[in-house]
């Protein structure tokens, strides 16, 4: 796991959300990115965005091939989850 700051926004990246060993709110983290399940999703809890970009690699189960995009502008965050139309 690693925490980095981009555009004044703290982002914590971890493989499996179940292994999150910090309190994002207490640590000032705005976004937590985890991808273990390969299922694209985005939800917000207590002001923290939890993002799973999915998987851009080979198809997993019947899940879509997808990527995530974070747009950070002056502390504002927008998340785009994009399903790739690949065979």
MOPAC internal coordinates of N, CA, C and O (Angstrom, degrees):
PM7 1SCF
backbone

  N    0.0000 0     0.00 0     0.00 0    0    0    0
  C    1.4584 1     0.00 0     0.00 0    1    0    0
  C    1.5217 1   108.81 1     0.00 0    2    1    0
  O    1.2310 1   121.84 1   -31.96 1    3    2    1
  N    1.3188 1   114.09 1   148.04 1    3    2    1
  C    1.4637 1   120.07 1   179.14 1    5    3    2
  C    1.5266 1   108.73 1  -147.67 1    6    5    3
  O    1.2310 1   120.72 1   -34.66 1    7    6    5
  N    1.3144 1   116.22 1   145.34 1    7    6    5
  C    1.4538 1   121.58 1   173.89 1    9    7    6
  C    1.5156 1   107.99 1  -115.40 1   10    9    7
  O    1.2310 1   120.79 1   -48.88 1   11   10    9
  N    1.3289 1   116.09 1   131.12 1   11   10    9
  C    1.4554 1   120.75 1   177.72 1   13   11   10
  C    1.5150 1   108.43 1  -133.84 1   14   13   11
  O    1.2310 1   120.98 1   -17.58 1   15   14   13
  N    1.3247 1   115.74 1   162.42 1   15   14   13
  C    1.4565 1   120.73 1   179.54 1   17   15   14
  C    1.5147 1   109.12 1  -121.49 1   18   17   15
  O    1.2310 1   120.79 1   -53.77 1   19   18   17
  N    1.3246 1   116.09 1   126.23 1   19   18   17
  C    1.4600 1   123.21 1   177.35 1   21   19   18
  C    1.5219 1   108.46 1  -127.88 1   22   21   19
  O    1.2310 1   120.33 1   -52.85 1   23   22   21
  N    1.3038 1   116.97 1   127.15 1   23   22   21
  C    1.4655 1   119.98 1   178.95 1   25   23   22
  C    1.5124 1   112.88 1    57.86 1   26   25   23
  O    1.2310 1   120.38 1  -149.20 1   27   26   25
  N    1.3230 1   116.89 1    30.80 1   27   26   25
  C    1.4537 1   121.15 1   180.00 1   29   27   26
  C    1.5201 1   114.66 1    79.09 1   30   29   27
  O    1.2310 1   120.26 1  -171.14 1   31   30   29
  N    1.3348 1   117.11 1     8.86 1   31   30   29
  C    1.4671 1   121.84 1  -178.81 1   33   31   30
  C    1.5316 1   109.14 1  -113.18 1   34   33   31
  O    1.2310 1   120.56 1   -56.98 1   35   34   33
  N    1.3303 1   116.54 1   123.02 1   35   34   33
  C    1.4706 1   121.21 1   179.23 1   37   35   34
  C    1.5244 1   109.48 1   -80.52 1   38   37   35
  O    1.2310 1   121.56 1   -51.03 1   39   38   37
  N    1.3403 1   114.62 1   128.97 1   39   38   37
  C    1.4631 1   122.51 1  -177.94 1   41   39   38
  C    1.5224 1   108.24 1  -124.10 1   42   41   39
  O    1.2310 1   120.51 1   -53.14 1   43   42   41
  N    1.3171 1   116.64 1   126.86 1   43   42   41
  C    1.4678 1   121.65 1   177.91 1   45   43   42
  C    1.5242 1   107.67 1  -108.51 1   46   45   43
  O    1.2310 1   120.74 1   -54.91 1   47   46   45
  N    1.3269 1   116.19 1   125.09 1   47   46   45
  C    1.4629 1   121.59 1  -177.96 1   49   47   46
  C    1.5268 1   108.50 1  -113.36 1   50   49   47
  O    1.2310 1   121.27 1   -51.80 1   51   50   49
  N    1.3344 1   115.17 1   128.20 1   51   50   49
  C    1.4580 1   121.16 1  -178.67 1   53   51   50
  C    1.5297 1   107.93 1  -146.04 1   54   53   51
  O    1.2310 1   120.41 1   -28.55 1   55   54   53
  N    1.3072 1   116.82 1   151.45 1   55   54   53
  C    1.4687 1   119.33 1  -179.05 1   57   55   54
  C    1.5271 1   111.78 1   -69.37 1   58   57   55
  O    1.2310 1   120.35 1   125.23 1   59   58   57
  N    1.3174 1   116.94 1   -54.77 1   59   58   57
  C    1.4624 1   122.11 1  -173.93 1   61   59   58
  C    1.5275 1   109.29 1  -119.11 1   62   61   59
  O    1.2310 1   120.40 1   -60.12 1   63   62   61
  N    1.3126 1   116.85 1   119.88 1   63   62   61
  C    1.4614 1   121.45 1  -178.41 1   65   63   62
  C    1.5240 1   112.37 1   -57.79 1   66   65   63
  O    1.2310 1   120.15 1   151.78 1   67   66   65
  N    1.3295 1   117.32 1   -28.22 1   67   66   65
  C    1.4656 1   120.80 1   178.14 1   69   67   66
  C    1.5228 1   111.96 1   -63.66 1   70   69   67
  O    1.2310 1   120.06 1   161.49 1   71   70   69
  N    1.3265 1   117.50 1   -18.51 1   71   70   69
  C    1.4637 1   121.85 1  -179.25 1   73   71   70
  C    1.5286 1   112.40 1   -98.72 1   74   73   71
  O    1.2310 1   119.96 1  -168.03 1   75   74   73
  N    1.3195 1   117.69 1    11.97 1   75   74   73
  C    1.4570 1   121.84 1   179.45 1   77   75   74
  C    1.5278 1   109.40 1   -63.06 1   78   77   75
  O    1.2310 1   120.49 1   -65.23 1   79   78   77
  N    1.3295 1   116.67 1   114.77 1   79   78   77
  C    1.4603 1   121.37 1  -173.69 1   81   79   78
  C    1.5226 1   112.65 1  -105.18 1   82   81   79
  O    1.2310 1   119.97 1  -170.57 1   83   82   81
  N    1.3270 1   117.67 1     9.43 1   83   82   81
  C    1.4551 1   121.17 1   178.15 1   85   83   82
  C    1.5167 1   109.57 1  -121.93 1   86   85   83
  O    1.2310 1   120.91 1   -16.19 1   87   86   85
  N    1.3247 1   115.87 1   163.81 1   87   86   85
  C    1.4601 1   122.08 1   170.38 1   89   87   86
  C    1.5252 1   105.31 1   -98.28 1   90   89   87
  O    1.2310 1   119.84 1   -76.76 1   91   90   89
  N    1.3259 1   117.91 1   103.24 1   91   90   89
  C    1.4641 1   120.05 1  -175.31 1   93   91   90
  C    1.5292 1   113.49 1   -55.06 1   94   93   91
  O    1.2310 1   119.83 1   140.05 1   95   94   93
  N    1.3209 1   117.93 1   -39.95 1   95   94   93
  C    1.4611 1   121.05 1  -179.62 1   97   95   94
  C    1.5326 1   109.75 1   -62.80 1   98   97   95
  O    1.2310 1   120.36 1   131.19 1   99   98   97
  N    1.3276 1   116.91 1   -48.81 1   99   98   97
  C    1.4605 1   121.33 1  -179.23 1  101   99   98
  C    1.5271 1   111.86 1   -63.90 1  102  101   99
  O    1.2310 1   120.09 1   148.96 1  103  102  101
  N    1.3278 1   117.42 1   -31.04 1  103  102  101
  C    1.4644 1   122.24 1  -178.59 1  105  103  102
  C    1.5285 1   112.57 1   -87.39 1  106  105  103
  O    1.2310 1   120.11 1   176.35 1  107  106  105
  N    1.3318 1   117.39 1    -3.65 1  107  106  105
  C    1.4564 1   120.57 1  -179.90 1  109  107  106
  C    1.5183 1   113.89 1    76.13 1  110  109  107
  O    1.2310 1   120.66 1  -158.68 1  111  110  109
  N    1.3337 1   116.35 1    21.32 1  111  110  109
  C    1.4607 1   121.53 1   180.00 1  113  111  110
  C    1.5230 1   108.76 1   -82.49 1  114  113  111
  O    1.2310 1   120.37 1   -48.65 1  115  114  113
  N    1.3293 1   116.91 1   131.35 1  115  114  113
  C    1.4672 1   121.90 1  -179.65 1  117  115  114
  C    1.5207 1   112.44 1   -95.94 1  118  117  115
  O    1.2310 1   120.61 1   150.84 1  119  118  117
  N    1.3583 1   116.43 1   -29.16 1  119  118  117
  C    1.4680 1   120.78 1  -176.73 1  121  119  118
  C    1.5321 1   109.17 1  -134.38 1  122  121  119
  O    1.2310 1   120.67 1   -46.06 1  123  122  121
  N    1.3184 1   116.33 1   133.94 1  123  122  121
  C    1.4597 1   122.08 1   171.21 1  125  123  122
  C    1.5200 1   106.81 1  -116.38 1  126  125  123
  O    1.2310 1   120.79 1   -55.66 1  127  126  125
  N    1.3306 1   116.09 1   124.34 1  127  126  125
  C    1.4603 1   121.39 1   178.83 1  129  127  126
  C    1.5213 1   108.58 1  -111.34 1  130  129  127
  O    1.2310 1   120.47 1   -54.09 1  131  130  129
  N    1.3200 1   116.71 1   125.91 1  131  130  129
  C    1.4642 1   122.67 1   177.71 1  133  131  130
  C    1.5212 1   107.93 1  -141.97 1  134  133  131
  O    1.2310 1   119.97 1   -36.34 1  135  134  133
  N    1.3309 1   117.67 1   143.66 1  135  134  133
  C    1.4454 1   119.03 1  -174.28 1  137  135  134
  C    1.5076 1   116.49 1  -129.75 1  138  137  135
  O    1.2310 1   119.85 1  -171.59 1  139  138  137
  N    1.3124 1   117.89 1     8.41 1  139  138  137
  C    1.4605 1   122.04 1  -172.73 1  141  139  138
  C    1.5306 1   114.07 1   -49.75 1  142  141  139
  O    1.2310 1   119.95 1   136.11 1  143  142  141
  N    1.3126 1   117.69 1   -43.89 1  143  142  141
  C    1.4704 1   120.58 1  -174.10 1  145  143  142
  C    1.5285 1   112.96 1   -78.44 1  146  145  143
  O    1.2310 1   119.95 1   164.50 1  147  146  145
  N    1.3177 1   117.71 1   -15.50 1  147  146  145
  C    1.4738 1   123.33 1  -176.96 1  149  147  146
  C    1.5270 1   112.26 1    64.87 1  150  149  147
  O    1.2310 1   119.79 1  -170.14 1  151  150  149
  N    1.3231 1   118.01 1     9.86 1  151  150  149
  C    1.4658 1   121.81 1  -179.83 1  153  151  150
  C    1.5313 1   109.00 1   -98.03 1  154  153  151
  O    1.2310 1   119.78 1   -66.73 1  155  154  153
  N    1.3431 1   118.02 1   113.27 1  155  154  153
  C    1.4622 1   119.68 1  -178.11 1  157  155  154
  C    1.5280 1   111.85 1   -61.46 1  158  157  155
  O    1.2310 1   121.59 1   -47.53 1  159  158  157
  N    1.3412 1   114.56 1   132.47 1  159  158  157
  C    1.4619 1   118.82 1   179.12 1  161  159  158
  C    1.5175 1   109.91 1  -162.09 1  162  161  159
  O    1.2310 1   121.35 1   -20.60 1  163  162  161
  N    1.3122 1   115.03 1   159.40 1  163  162  161
  C    1.4600 1   121.80 1   174.91 1  165  163  162
  C    1.5204 1   107.10 1  -149.99 1  166  165  163
  O    1.2310 1   120.88 1   -52.99 1  167  166  165
  N    1.3228 1   115.93 1   127.01 1  167  166  165
  C    1.4641 1   120.17 1   176.30 1  169  167  166
  C    1.5210 1   107.90 1  -144.61 1  170  169  167
  O    1.2310 1   120.87 1   -20.46 1  171  170  169
  N    1.3215 1   115.95 1   159.54 1  171  170  169
  C    1.4569 1   120.90 1   179.76 1  173  171  170
  C    1.5156 1   109.05 1  -122.84 1  174  173  171
  O    1.2310 1   121.25 1   -47.95 1  175  174  173
  N    1.3485 1   115.22 1   132.05 1  175  174  173
  C    1.4640 1   121.76 1   176.31 1  177  175  174
  C    1.5190 1   108.19 1  -136.52 1  178  177  175
  O    1.2310 1   120.46 1   -52.33 1  179  178  177
  N    1.3058 1   116.73 1   127.67 1  179  178  177
  C    1.4676 1   122.55 1   178.25 1  181  179  178
  C    1.5259 1   112.16 1    52.51 1  182  181  179
  O    1.2310 1   120.46 1  -143.34 1  183  182  181
  N    1.3446 1   116.73 1    36.66 1  183  182  181
  C    1.4561 1   120.70 1   177.52 1  185  183  182
  C    1.5168 1   114.94 1    81.66 1  186  185  183
  O    1.2310 1   120.18 1  -176.20 1  187  186  185
  N    1.3243 1   117.26 1     3.80 1  187  186  185
  C    1.4699 1   122.01 1   179.34 1  189  187  186
  C    1.5275 1   108.33 1  -108.56 1  190  189  187
  O    1.2310 1   120.74 1   -50.24 1  191  190  189
  N    1.3317 1   116.19 1   129.76 1  191  190  189
  C    1.4633 1   121.17 1   175.05 1  193  191  190
  C    1.5182 1   108.86 1   -86.31 1  194  193  191
  O    1.2310 1   120.46 1   -50.28 1  195  194  193
  N    1.3116 1   116.72 1   129.72 1  195  194  193
  C    1.4666 1   122.75 1   175.37 1  197  195  194
  C    1.5208 1   106.39 1  -109.67 1  198  197  195
  O    1.2310 1   120.76 1   -63.73 1  199  198  197
  N    1.3331 1   116.16 1   116.27 1  199  198  197
  C    1.4558 1   121.64 1  -172.78 1  201  199  198
  C    1.5238 1   110.42 1  -121.53 1  202  201  199
  O    1.2310 1   121.13 1   -47.34 1  203  202  201
  N    1.3210 1   115.44 1   132.66 1  203  202  201
  C    1.4602 1   122.07 1   169.01 1  205  203  202
  C    1.5261 1   105.36 1  -121.01 1  206  205  203
  O    1.2310 1   120.04 1   -67.43 1  207  206  205
  N    1.3521 1   117.53 1   112.57 1  207  206  205
  C    1.4599 1   119.62 1  -176.84 1  209  207  206
  C    1.5208 1   113.74 1   -74.50 1  210  209  207
  O    1.2310 1   119.93 1   173.15 1  211  210  209
  N    1.3111 1   117.74 1    -6.85 1  211  210  209
  C    1.4600 1   120.91 1  -176.38 1  213  211  210
  C    1.5146 1   109.96 1    86.08 1  214  213  211
  O    1.2310 1   120.62 1    35.61 1  215  214  213
  N    1.3128 1   116.42 1  -144.39 1  215  214  213
  C    1.4638 1   121.40 1  -177.60 1  217  215  214
  C    1.5178 1   110.29 1  -140.09 1  218  217  215
  O    1.2310 1   121.05 1   -53.39 1  219  218  217
  N    1.3288 1   115.60 1   126.61 1  219  218  217
  C    1.4680 1   120.65 1   177.87 1  221  219  218
  C    1.5280 1   110.89 1   -93.96 1  222  221  219
  O    1.2310 1   120.59 1  -179.81 1  223  222  221
  N    1.3021 1   116.48 1     0.19 1  223  222  221
  C    1.4644 1   121.06 1   179.01 1  225  223  222
  C    1.5150 1   111.15 1   -87.11 1  226  225  223
  O    1.2310 1   121.55 1    26.18 1  227  226  225
  N    1.3104 1   114.65 1  -153.82 1  227  226  225
  C    1.4640 1   118.59 1  -179.24 1  229  227  226
  C    1.5259 1   110.19 1   -60.76 1  230  229  227
  O    1.2310 1   121.07 1   -28.60 1  231  230  229
  N    1.3027 1   115.56 1   151.40 1  231  230  229
  C    1.4667 1   121.12 1  -177.49 1  233  231  230
  C    1.5313 1   110.22 1   -60.59 1  234  233  231
  O    1.2310 1   120.83 1   -44.27 1  235  234  233
  N    1.3026 1   116.01 1   135.73 1  235  234  233
  C    1.4624 1   123.26 1   176.98 1  237  235  234
  C    1.5223 1   108.12 1  -109.36 1  238  237  235
  O    1.2310 1   121.01 1   -58.17 1  239  238  237
  N    1.2983 1   115.68 1   121.83 1  239  238  237
  C    1.4643 1   120.50 1  -179.57 1  241  239  238
  C    1.5258 1   108.32 1    52.51 1  242  241  239
  O    1.2310 1   119.77 1    51.36 1  243  242  241
  N    1.3214 1   118.05 1  -128.64 1  243  242  241
  C    1.4702 1   120.76 1   177.12 1  245  243  242
  C    1.5237 1   110.95 1  -110.35 1  246  245  243
  O    1.2310 1   120.84 1  -160.47 1  247  246  245
  N    1.3226 1   116.00 1    19.53 1  247  246  245
  C    1.4629 1   120.44 1  -178.87 1  249  247  246
  C    1.5266 1   110.44 1   -75.26 1  250  249  247
  O    1.2310 1   120.44 1   -27.37 1  251  250  249
  N    1.3280 1   116.77 1   152.63 1  251  250  249
  C    1.4597 1   118.97 1   178.68 1  253  251  250
  C    1.5365 1   110.75 1   -71.35 1  254  253  251
  O    1.2310 1   121.13 1   -23.14 1  255  254  253
  N    1.3238 1   115.44 1   156.86 1  255  254  253
  C    1.4594 1   120.82 1   168.75 1  257  255  254
  C    1.5178 1   105.19 1   -83.89 1  258  257  255
  O    1.2310 1   120.16 1   -56.11 1  259  258  257
  N    1.3220 1   117.30 1   123.89 1  259  258  257
  C    1.4615 1   119.10 1  -171.21 1  261  259  258
  C    1.5230 1   112.03 1  -148.41 1  262  261  259
  O    1.2310 1   121.88 1   -15.78 1  263  262  261
  N    1.3215 1   114.01 1   164.22 1  263  262  261
  C    1.4653 1   122.48 1   174.19 1  265  263  262
  C    1.5189 1   107.53 1  -137.23 1  266  265  263
  O    1.2310 1   121.25 1   -18.53 1  267  266  265
  N    1.3147 1   115.22 1   161.47 1  267  266  265
  C    1.4534 1   120.64 1   175.82 1  269  267  266
  C    1.5090 1   110.01 1  -118.51 1  270  269  267
  O    1.2310 1   121.08 1   -30.52 1  271  270  269
  N    1.3132 1   115.55 1   149.48 1  271  270  269
  C    1.4617 1   121.71 1   178.85 1  273  271  270
  C    1.5286 1   107.84 1  -131.03 1  274  273  271
  O    1.2310 1   120.83 1   -50.88 1  275  274  273
  N    1.3201 1   116.02 1   129.12 1  275  274  273
  C    1.4576 1   121.50 1   174.87 1  277  275  274
  C    1.5162 1   108.05 1  -104.96 1  278  277  275
  O    1.2310 1   120.61 1   -52.04 1  279  278  277
  N    1.3063 1   116.45 1   127.96 1  279  278  277
  C    1.4576 1   121.65 1   174.77 1  281  279  278
  C    1.5240 1   106.67 1  -111.91 1  282  281  279
  O    1.2310 1   120.66 1   -62.85 1  283  282  281
  N    1.3288 1   116.34 1   117.15 1  283  282  281
  C    1.4587 1   121.80 1  -177.37 1  285  283  282
  C    1.5242 1   107.53 1  -118.99 1  286  285  283
  O    1.2310 1   121.11 1   -57.33 1  287  286  285
  N    1.3386 1   115.47 1   122.67 1  287  286  285
  C    1.4596 1   120.63 1  -178.47 1  289  287  286
  C    1.5262 1   109.04 1  -141.42 1  290  289  287
  O    1.2310 1   121.20 1   -69.36 1  291  290  289
  N    1.3224 1   115.31 1   110.64 1  291  290  289
  C    1.4612 1   121.55 1   178.64 1  293  291  290
  C    1.5253 1   112.32 1    51.14 1  294  293  291
  O    1.2310 1   120.83 1  -133.58 1  295  294  293
  N    1.3229 1   116.02 1    46.42 1  295  294  293
  C    1.4536 1   121.67 1   177.83 1  297  295  294
  C    1.5162 1   115.01 1    83.14 1  298  297  295
  O    1.2310 1   119.71 1   171.43 1  299  298  297
  N    1.3249 1   118.16 1    -8.57 1  299  298  297
  C    1.4561 1   121.74 1   177.05 1  301  299  298
  C    1.5256 1   109.04 1   -89.90 1  302  301  299
  O    1.2310 1   120.75 1   -39.59 1  303  302  301
  N    1.3098 1   116.17 1   140.41 1  303  302  301
  C    1.4604 1   121.32 1  -175.54 1  305  303  302
  C    1.5226 1   109.99 1  -122.96 1  306  305  303
  O    1.2310 1   121.49 1   -45.58 1  307  306  305
  N    1.3270 1   114.76 1   134.42 1  307  306  305
  C    1.4604 1   120.79 1   172.71 1  309  307  306
  C    1.5216 1   107.00 1  -128.13 1  310  309  307
  O    1.2310 1   120.86 1   -43.20 1  311  310  309
  N    1.3240 1   115.96 1   136.80 1  311  310  309
  C    1.4606 1   121.19 1   179.34 1  313  311  310
  C    1.5195 1   108.15 1  -113.69 1  314  313  311
  O    1.2310 1   121.27 1   -47.31 1  315  314  313
  N    1.3329 1   115.18 1   132.69 1  315  314  313
  C    1.4662 1   120.90 1   173.77 1  317  315  314
  C    1.5148 1   108.09 1  -121.71 1  318  317  315
  O    1.2310 1   120.66 1   -55.18 1  319  318  317
  N    1.3000 1   116.35 1   124.82 1  319  318  317
  C    1.4523 1   121.88 1   173.27 1  321  319  318
  C    1.5264 1   107.27 1  -105.30 1  322  321  319
  O    1.2310 1   120.77 1   -57.28 1  323  322  321
  N    1.3111 1   116.13 1   122.72 1  323  322  321
  C    1.4504 1   121.07 1  -173.93 1  325  323  322
  C    1.5215 1   110.62 1  -117.26 1  326  325  323
  O    1.2310 1   120.72 1   -59.22 1  327  326  325
  N    1.3270 1   116.23 1   120.78 1  327  326  325
  C    1.4556 1   120.38 1   173.54 1  329  327  326
  C    1.5171 1   108.04 1   -84.04 1  330  329  327
  O    1.2310 1   120.56 1   -49.57 1  331  330  329
  N    1.3184 1   116.54 1   130.43 1  331  330  329
  C    1.4556 1   121.90 1  -179.34 1  333  331  330
  C    1.5236 1   108.67 1   -93.14 1  334  333  331
  O    1.2310 1   120.35 1   -49.81 1  335  334  333
  N    1.2839 1   116.93 1   130.19 1  335  334  333
  C    1.4629 1   122.02 1  -178.09 1  337  335  334
  C    1.5281 1   108.43 1   -85.95 1  338  337  335
  O    1.2310 1   121.10 1   -98.71 1  339  338  337
  N    1.3183 1   115.51 1    81.29 1  339  338  337
  C    1.4630 1   122.05 1  -178.54 1  341  339  338
  C    1.5253 1   109.76 1  -120.89 1  342  341  339
  O    1.2310 1   120.52 1   -31.97 1  343  342  341
  N    1.3190 1   116.61 1   148.03 1  343  342  341
  C    1.4799 1   118.97 1   179.19 1  345  343  342
  C    1.5133 1   112.09 1   -68.74 1  346  345  343
  O    1.2310 1   120.10 1   180.00 1  347  346  345

